[in-house]
């Protein structure tokens, strides 16, 4: 039993990587929800990647205001430190 406790509490790089990965996935899911709630924005073609609180948006939208709305919505999600907007207007 002591082995299990020490294995989880030792802060190994593998444990840290898994924690960071889970946090990134959680933020990405929250960003997707925020984009889906944005009026006039089709979130389906927008790709989201997260690395240490930095969100990168990719894909395509029809108009520039949609591109800007996606960036703004992503930036307001808790845990997002910055947004890199690579969305292209068709």
C-alpha positions as CSV (number, residue, x, y, z in Angstrom):
1,X,0.0,0.0,0.0
2,X,2.8,2.4,0.8
3,X,4.1,1.9,-2.8
4,X,0.9,3.0,-4.3
5,X,0.8,6.1,-2.1
6,X,4.4,7.0,-2.9
7,X,3.9,6.4,-6.6
8,X,1.1,8.9,-6.8
9,X,2.7,11.4,-4.5
10,X,6.2,11.4,-5.9
11,X,5.5,13.9,-8.7
12,X,7.3,11.9,-11.4
13,X,7.5,13.5,-14.9
14,X,5.0,10.9,-16.2
15,X,2.5,11.9,-13.6
16,X,3.1,15.6,-14.3
17,X,2.7,15.0,-18.0
18,X,-0.6,13.2,-17.5
19,X,-1.8,16.1,-15.3
20,X,-0.9,18.7,-17.8
21,X,-2.5,16.7,-20.6
22,X,-5.7,16.4,-18.6
23,X,-5.7,20.1,-18.0
24,X,-5.1,20.9,-21.7
25,X,-8.0,18.6,-22.7
26,X,-10.3,20.1,-20.1
27,X,-9.5,23.6,-21.4
28,X,-10.0,22.5,-25.0
29,X,-13.4,21.1,-24.1
30,X,-14.4,24.4,-22.4
31,X,-13.2,26.4,-25.3
32,X,-15.3,24.2,-27.7
33,X,-18.4,24.8,-25.5
34,X,-17.7,28.6,-25.5
35,X,-17.4,28.6,-29.3
36,X,-20.6,26.6,-29.7
37,X,-22.5,29.1,-27.5
38,X,-21.3,32.0,-29.7
39,X,-24.2,33.3,-31.8
40,X,-23.6,33.2,-35.5
41,X,-20.5,31.0,-35.2
42,X,-20.3,27.4,-36.5
43,X,-17.8,25.9,-34.2
44,X,-17.6,22.5,-36.0
45,X,-14.9,23.5,-38.5
46,X,-12.7,25.1,-35.8
47,X,-9.8,23.1,-34.5
48,X,-8.6,23.7,-30.9
49,X,-5.3,22.7,-29.5
50,X,-4.1,23.7,-26.0
51,X,-0.6,23.6,-24.6
52,X,0.1,24.9,-21.1
53,X,-2.8,27.4,-21.3
54,X,-2.0,28.6,-24.8
55,X,-5.0,28.0,-27.1
56,X,-4.4,27.7,-30.8
57,X,-7.5,28.0,-33.0
58,X,-7.4,26.8,-36.6
59,X,-9.8,26.0,-39.4
60,X,-12.1,28.2,-41.4
61,X,-15.0,30.6,-41.0
62,X,-17.1,32.6,-43.5
63,X,-16.5,36.1,-42.2
64,X,-13.9,38.1,-40.3
65,X,-16.3,39.0,-37.4
66,X,-16.7,35.2,-36.8
67,X,-12.9,34.8,-36.6
68,X,-12.8,37.6,-34.1
69,X,-15.7,36.2,-32.1
70,X,-14.0,32.8,-31.8
71,X,-10.8,34.4,-30.5
72,X,-12.7,36.5,-27.9
73,X,-14.8,33.6,-26.7
74,X,-11.7,31.4,-26.3
75,X,-9.9,34.1,-24.4
76,X,-12.6,34.4,-21.8
77,X,-12.4,30.7,-20.8
78,X,-10.9,30.1,-17.4
79,X,-7.4,28.7,-17.7
80,X,-6.7,30.2,-21.0
81,X,-3.6,32.4,-20.8
82,X,-3.4,33.4,-24.5
83,X,-5.0,32.6,-27.8
84,X,-3.2,32.1,-31.1
85,X,-5.8,32.7,-33.8
86,X,-4.9,30.9,-37.0
87,X,-8.5,30.7,-38.3
88,X,-8.8,31.6,-41.9
89,X,-11.7,33.4,-43.6
90,X,-12.9,31.5,-46.7
